[in-house]
C-alpha cells in the first residue's frame, strides 16, 4: 500500500495514526460482515485456494486495537465502560460456552433442532460467540468515538467544519438577540 508508506522525512503524529485507524475501521465496516472462507482463484491457468478472512473478526480486532491505543487517554467514564465491555471481547470460547450455555442451546433449538455433530455444535458456538463479541465491540466503538469527541482528542475539525473566530462571534450575537 503506497499510500501508507512513510519515509524518514515525513512526520506522523499520534493523532494521524488514530485517524488512519478510524478510516481503516470504517472501511472494514462498509462491506457486509461475513465469516472467513476459502475461494479458488485461477492465475495463469493454475487454480489456487485463497483464504478470505472473517470480516467480523477483522472488525473486532481493529476496534480492540483502537481501544488499546487510546487506553492511556481514557477518562473515568470511558474506563468504566471499557471495563464493562472488554470482558466478553477478551473471553475465551470455552468460558463463553460455560457462561452462555442456555443461549447456545436456545439458538441451537431455534435454528437446527434435532441432533447435530460435535463439529456443527462447535460452529454454532463460534457463530454465537462472534455475534456477541460483535455486539459489544460496536458498543465499544461508539463509546470510543464519544470519548474522542468529549476530550476533543481529534480536534473539532473532523466532526464539523472549522469555524472562524469571527463566525463564532456572529453566532454568539445571534443567540443574545
N, C-alpha and C positions, 0 to 999 in steps of 0.2 A: 504494500500500500504506500505509494509515493507520497500521498497527502499527509501521512503520519510520520514521515521521515524527518528527523530533526538533525541539523548539522550543529557543530560546536559553536557556531557564530550566533545561532538563534537562541533567544531566551524564552524559556517556558516557565510560567509560574504555576503555583498550585491551583489557582482559580481556573486557569486554562485546562489543566488536567481534569478537574472536576467537570468543567463544561463539556469537554470531549467525552468523558464517561457518560454524562447525561445524554449526549447525542447518540452514543452507541446503544444505550438502553432503549431510547425511543426508536431507533432503527430496528432493534430486535422486536420491539412490540408492535411494529407496523404490519408484520405478517401474521397470518393465523398461527396460533400455537399448535404444535403437533409433536408427537413422540418421535424419537430417533428411528431411523430405518435405513436399510441398505438399498441402493439402487445400482443398476447396471448401466454403465456408460460405455460407449464404443469409441475408441480412439484409434484411428488408422486401421480399422477392421478388427481390432482386438478388444473383446469385451473385458471390462474391469469392474469389480464391485467397489462402490464408494459409499462410505457411511455418511449419512446426513444427520448431524447432531440433533438431539431433542431441544427444540427451541424454548420449551418451558424451562428446562434445566439451565439453559444459557441465560435466560431472563432472571431466574432466581439467583444464579451465581453473580451476575452483573450487579444486581441491586445489593446483594450481600457485600460485595466488594466496595461499592459506593459507601455503604454504611461503615465499613472498616476504615475507609479513607477519612470520612467525616467524624468518626468517633471522638477524636480529641476536641472537636468543636461543638459537641452536643451541649445543649442547655439542660436544665433539670427536667423540663417537660419531655424532651426527646429521650433523655436517659431512661425515664420511667417507661415510656412507650417501647423503647428498644428492648428493655428487659422483659416486657410483656410479650413481645412478638418473636424474639430471637429463639426462644425455646424450641418451638416446633420446627423452625427453619434449620436448626442445628441437630435436631433429633435424629437418632439412628432409625433405620427401618424396623429393627426388632423392637425398640422401645415404642415406636409408633404403633406397631401391631398389638402390643400389650395394652397400651392406653386407649386405643380406638377399636378394640376388637368388636364391640357391639355395632359400631358404624360400618365396619368392614362386612360383618355378617348381614346387616340390613341391606347394604348396597348389593352384595352378592345375591341375596334372595330376590331383590327387585330386578336385577339385570339378567342374571343367568338362571338362578333357581336350580334345583336338582343337584346332582353330583358333578364335581369337577376334579381335574387332576391337581396335584400339588403345584405344577407349573402354572396352570390357569389361575389358581388362588394367589400365587406369588405375584403374577401380573396384575391382578385386581388390587392387591395390597399396594403395590408400587404406584399404580394409577391413582388410587385414592390419596396416597401419601403425597404425590406430586400435586394434586389438586388442592390439598390442604396447605401445602407449603406455598403454592402459587397465591392462594387467597391471603395468607399472612404477609407474603413479600410485597404484594400490591399495596397492602395497608402500610407496610414499612416505607415503600417508595413515596406514598402520599405524605407520610409524616416527615420524611427527609426533605421533600420539597417545601413543606410548610416551615421546617426548621430554617432552610436556606432563605426563605422569604422573611421569617421573623428576625433573623440576625442580619439580614441584608448582606448575606455572605457573597452573593454573586453580583452585587450592585443592582440597583433598581432598573438599569437599562435593559436587562434581559426580560424583565417582567412587564415593562411598559416602555414607551418611548421616553427618551431623556427629555426632561422638561428644563427649559432655560430658566434662569433666575427671575427674569422679568415676567415670564409666564406665570410663575408661582405667585408673584406679587399681584398680577391681574386676577388670578383665581381667588386669592385671599380677599381682594377688594370686592369681587362679586359676592362672596359669601357674606361679607359685612353688610352689603346693601340689601 
